[in-house]
Amino acid sequence: MGTGNYVVDHIPPATPCNRRPAHPMLQPTTITVHNTGNPTSTARNERDWLTNPSNNRTASYHIVIDEHQAIECIPLSENSWHAGDGSMPASGNRTSISIEICESGNYAQTLDHAAELIAKLLAERGWGIDRLRRHFDWSGKICPRLMYDKGKWTGWLQFKQQIASKLTQLASGGETMTKEEKALLDSLKTTVTHLADRVVYLETKQRMNIPAWAQSAVDAAVGAGLIHKPEEGSEDFYRLLTVIHRKGLI
Ligand SMILES: [Zn+2]
């Protein structure tokens, strides 16, 4: 998912039910993961719900993400009401960036996007996956519910691993290589090795006493891979090499 799919569409400060309280959250300490709890809603639907007049709940979230896009609904420097654990200074509501993961559409794709986004948020802050929280960690609510697996939280463990591997990719400077890129790199490595051998040979040749009349024969023999230490030849050896070379055999 490119950065073009990250949309900033903040709800107004005057949004009803105190959904954007604008308490400063200048130094959040964790990122909290949720599922929307709605099998059909998209990120756009969830963002619009926050400003829907029929919504009477005091609940909100920083970012909602689906298979196509992420929408930032509240600035990350302000709090949102997502953790269900009150408003104390150390509460999830006051210290944690909230990410709502949509359940609609291509869920695997959505998870991949979410892992990528969360890895980016962690990397920007110099954080590791130990900064990740479930809604469950704050209030005991079974959320993100699609990762619950009857209390084993298999999906949560997998998701954290997915984020960890994205973090590794980011740390190593971007995407992992494709097959083609790997093949190209291998072929470049081989070329560089050959060039380095050639340089060593040329440098060695400068230091050795190969007679001028034997130079072209020695070059040809080295080029054909017949000899590897041309400087160690005797006068007779160079003569023999030259004869063979003049006969066109090397
Ligand atoms: Zn939740």
Residues whose N, C-alpha, C, O or C-beta is under 5 A from the ligand:
A	BS01	ZN	H34 N35 H82 H135 C143
